[in-house]
Amino acid sequence: MALYDRDYASAEAAYVQEGSSIGFMKKTYQLLAASMIAAAAGAYVTMPYAEAVIQYRWFIFGFELFMLFIGLGMTRNKPGLNMTALFVFTFTTGISLVPLLASLIGAGNGAVIGNAFLMTSVLFGALSLFAINSKADYSSWGKPLFITLIVVIIASLVNIFLLQSPMMHVVITAGVLLLFGFFTIYDTQNIANGAYDSPVDAAVSLYLDFLNMFIALLQLLGIFGNED
């Protein structure tokens, strides 16, 4: 009887833990969807003021980094405030996309925006499902992915300020797409395994993966879709 009780208690605990994990994942993806809406709102509201956004793009980018590394950190584990910080951050990322979106629309490649979003959504969804259903452990990917990210950032800066090579830009952008595809697998499995304390923190990680893949696809489709 005691053995039965222990087995029943273990099964019940596992069931509760699984339910909690599913609830956490559901909340995370709800916040991710809301974050995308906030970003779209940021881009939509400020698109008519594209010239002003371009003029103040470094200030906007600086505020974006401030929210990512300081604002979200200061509000961590503070219900209400952390969600507000999340939407302020994602709204700002939408504003920072305006120069790229405006350049595509100005070049007659506005259709690329919808195509890039659809492709990113399909790719992101497929990678997330793969990570959730995979039996392999990707927890060791963190350090190599971070090192690769640093290398990509340095290569981008070198190309922007020194080489200014269009071919190198294509290679780096394709590398960014591939890198954040791997980040999606890594982050999704970490979320499923309970590595995050808050759905807000988990949503930020997934949002950054989605955003960077979206930007990379925007740039690649814009480059190859430009008849000039």
C-alpha positions in Angstrom: 0.0 0.0 0.0 2.8 2.4 0.9 4.5 1.6 -2.4 1.3 2.3 -4.3 1.0 5.6 -2.4 4.5 6.5 -3.4 3.9 5.6 -7.0 0.6 7.5 -7.1 2.2 10.6 -5.5 5.1 10.5 -8.0 2.7 10.2 -10.9 0.6 13.0 -9.6 3.7 15.3 -9.1 4.8 14.5 -12.6 1.4 15.4 -13.9 1.3 18.7 -12.0 4.8 19.5 -13.2 3.9 18.8 -16.8 0.8 20.9 -16.6 2.8 23.7 -15.1 5.3 23.5 -17.9 2.6 23.6 -20.6 1.0 26.6 -18.9 4.4 28.3 -18.8 4.9 27.6 -22.5 1.4 28.8 -23.4 1.9 32.1 -21.5 5.3 32.6 -23.1 3.9 32.2 -26.7 1.0 34.5 -25.8 3.5 37.2 -24.7 5.5 36.5 -27.9 2.5 37.1 -30.1 1.6 40.3 -28.1 5.2 41.4 -28.5 5.0 41.1 -32.3 1.8 43.1 -32.2 3.5 45.8 -30.2 6.4 45.9 -32.6 4.1 46.1 -35.6 2.3 49.0 -33.9 5.6 50.8 -33.3 6.5 50.4 -37.0 3.0 51.4 -38.2 2.7 54.5 -36.0 6.1 55.9 -36.9 6.3 54.9 -40.6 4.9 58.3 -41.7 7.8 59.9 -39.8 10.5 57.7 -41.4 12.9 60.6 -42.1 12.8 61.6 -38.4 13.3 58.0 -37.3 16.3 57.8 -39.6 17.7 61.0 -38.2 17.4 59.8 -34.6 18.1 56.1 -35.4 21.1 55.9 -33.1 19.2 57.4 -30.2 16.4 54.9 -30.8 18.9 52.1 -31.0 20.5 53.2 -27.8 17.2 53.3 -26.0 16.5 49.8 -27.4 19.7 48.5 -25.9 19.0 50.3 -22.6 15.6 48.6 -22.4 17.1 45.2 -23.3 20.0 45.2 -20.9 18.9 47.5 -18.1 15.1 48.1 -18.3 14.1 44.5 -18.5 16.7 43.5 -15.9 15.5 46.1 -13.4 11.9 45.0 -13.8 12.6 41.2 -13.7 10.3 39.4 -11.3 8.2 42.5 -10.8 4.8 41.5 -12.2 3.2 44.3 -14.2 6.4 46.3 -14.6 8.3 43.5 -16.4 5.4 43.2 -18.9 5.4 46.9 -19.4 9.1 46.9 -20.0 8.6 44.0 -22.5 6.1 46.0 -24.6 8.1 49.2 -24.4 11.1 47.3 -25.7 9.3 45.5 -28.5 7.4 48.7 -29.5 10.9 50.4 -29.8 12.2 47.5 -32.0 9.3 48.2 -34.3 10.4 51.8 -34.6 14.0 50.8 -35.3 12.8 48.7 -38.2 11.2 51.7 -40.0 14.4 52.7 -41.9 14.7 49.2 -43.4 11.0 48.9 -44.1 10.9 52.4 -45.7 13.9 51.6 -47.9 12.2 48.4 -49.2 8.9 50.2 -49.8 10.7 53.0 -51.5 12.5 50.6 -53.8 9.2 49.0 -54.8 9.9 45.9 -52.7 7.1 46.3 -50.2 5.8 42.8 -50.9 9.1 41.5 -49.4 8.0 42.5 -45.9 5.0 40.2 -45.9 6.9 37.4 -47.5 9.7 37.7 -45.0 7.3 37.6 -42.1 5.5 34.5 -43.4 8.8 32.7 -44.1 10.1 33.7 -40.6 6.9 32.4 -39.0 7.1 29.1 -40.8 10.8 28.6 -40.0 10.4 29.7 -36.4 7.4 27.4 -35.9 9.2 24.5 -37.4 12.3 24.9 -35.3 10.3 25.4 -32.2 8.3 22.2 -32.8 11.6 20.4 -33.5 13.2 21.6 -30.3 10.1 20.7 -28.2 9.8 17.2 -29.6 13.5 16.3 -30.0 15.0 13.8 -27.5 18.5 15.3 -28.0 19.9 17.7 -25.4 20.9 21.1 -26.8 21.8 22.7 -23.4 25.5 22.7 -24.3 24.9 24.9 -27.3 24.9 28.1 -25.2 28.6 29.0 -25.1 29.4 28.1 -28.8 26.3 30.1 -30.0 27.4 33.1 -27.9 30.9 33.0 -29.2 29.6 32.7 -32.8 27.4 35.7 -32.1 30.4 37.8 -31.0 32.3 36.8 -34.2 29.3 37.7 -36.4 29.0 41.1 -34.7 32.8 41.8 -35.2 32.6 40.7 -38.8 29.6 43.0 -39.4 31.4 46.0 -37.9 34.6 45.3 -40.0 32.5 45.0 -43.1 30.5 48.2 -42.4 33.5 50.4 -41.5 36.4 48.8 -43.5 35.5 46.3 -46.2 32.1 47.6 -47.3 31.7 44.4 -49.4 28.2 43.6 -50.7 29.1 39.9 -51.0 30.4 39.8 -47.4 27.2 41.5 -46.3 25.2 38.7 -47.9 27.3 36.0 -46.3 27.1 37.6 -42.8 23.3 38.1 -43.2 22.9 34.4 -44.1 25.1 33.5 -41.1 22.8 35.6 -38.9 19.8 33.7 -40.2 21.4 30.4 -39.5 22.7 31.4 -36.1 19.4 32.6 -34.8 17.8 29.5 -36.2 20.1 27.5 -33.8 19.3 30.0 -31.0 15.6 29.3 -31.5 16.2 25.5 -31.0 18.4 26.2 -27.9 16.0 28.8 -26.3 12.9 26.8 -27.0 14.3 23.7 -25.4 15.5 25.7 -22.4 12.0 27.1 -21.9 10.5 23.6 -22.2 13.0 22.4 -19.6 12.1 25.1 -17.1 15.3 27.2 -17.4 13.5 30.5 -17.2 11.9 32.0 -14.1 9.4 34.1 -15.9 7.4 33.9 -19.1 8.4 37.5 -19.8 12.1 36.5 -19.8 11.3 33.5 -22.0 9.3 35.6 -24.4 12.2 38.1 -24.8 14.6 35.3 -25.8 12.2 34.0 -28.4 11.3 37.4 -29.6 15.0 38.3 -30.2 15.4 35.0 -32.2 12.3 35.8 -34.3 13.3 39.4 -34.8 16.8 38.7 -36.0 15.7 36.0 -38.4 13.0 38.4 -39.7 15.6 41.2 -40.3 18.0 38.8 -42.0 15.3 37.5 -44.3 14.2 41.1 -45.0 17.7 42.0 -46.1 18.3 38.9 -48.1 15.0 39.1 -50.0 15.5 42.8 -50.5 19.0 42.2 -52.0 17.9 39.4 -54.3 14.6 41.0 -55.1 16.3 44.2 -56.2 16.5 44.2 -60.0 19.0 47.0 -59.9 
